[in-house]
Amino acid sequence: VSTSKTGNHGHAKCHFTGIDIFTGRKYEELVPSTLNCDVPRVTAVEYSVLDISDQRLVEVMAGDGATKHLRLPTSTEYDEKLADQLVAQFNQGSNMIVVVTEAMGNEKISSLKIIKG
């Protein structure tokens, strides 16, 4: 966020620049400094990896035993490397936990932790 000085019309402006956490796309917004801005609630949840299917779906289990299916991430170059690492570690038989970022109704595998032992 950067702010500009008060201009001819008497209002300072705030220039917001952000990167979409799901697509990697850059967004910019210019708003008067007197307005309120909504902020999304972003959470990170850890899941145990149970299976990875040929259709690039990852079956994960939450701490309470509930399971769900998530797609391997593919939006950015980092996502592609993470997906390749996840598949390679799964094929080697590693026990893994994935961190899933959730916001505004979207979910995405954002990182990987290998469980030793």
Secondary structure, 3 states (H helix, E strand, C coil): CEECCCCCCCCCEEEEEEECCCCCCEEEEEEECCCCCCCCCEEEEEEEEEEECCCCEEEEECCCCCEEEEECCCCCHHHHHHHHHHHHHHHCCCEEEEEEEEECCEEEEEEEEEECC
